[in-house]
Amino acid sequence: MLPVRVSCGSIVLRPFTLADAPRVTELCADAAIAEMTGAIPHPYTHGMAEEWIAALPHPTTLATDYDYAVVRREDDVLIGAVGLDARPEATDNLGYWIGRPYWGRGHATDAATAMIALGFSCLDLIEMHASHLERNPASGRVMAKCGMREMRREVRAHRAGEPERFCLWSIDRDEWRAWIER
């Protein structure tokens, strides 16, 4: 179980509500957002956000998937999402997206940092993994700023099965502790 609200730097993580659906639809309708993820469909049509949000478990329930709305601390505007797949067999258990108007402001780093901290402190995970498209180096910079290290690069299917180069990152609990104590 995870807390309902988590603050980190410029953002707050909170559960999604159905009232967030129009904003999620607005942000995810941007092809640039969908293209960098494997999970957001494009085109992103009305009803998709409601369906997705309705299926999300609340962070305070015992689950294996935890998803939070990322909102700006200053005004509570929803700007993205961050999620953690806590299943032991998950290969990419950390994921995030931030709406394009909010890129380059450290919000993704704050959200990913908070989620890594939750994974190690609340879920007692031993190791966490994430990946990004090689052509999206900004996501790699986020992972590096969170203390993760690049493990390798590989080609794998993306979106419609097209092969793409991915960068795979990892951090374990001991590395995380050393990173936050530096």
Buried (B, 14 or more C-beta within 10 A) or exposed (E): EBEEEBEBEBBBBBBBEEEBBEBBBEBBBBEEBBBBBBEBEBEBEEEBBBEBBEEBEEBEEEBEBBBBBBBBBEEEEBBBBBBBBBEEEBEBBBBBBBBBEBBEBBBBBBBBBBBBBBBBEBBEBEBBBBBBBBEBEEBBEBBEBBBBEBEEEEEEEBBEEEEBEBBBBBBBBEBBEEBEEE
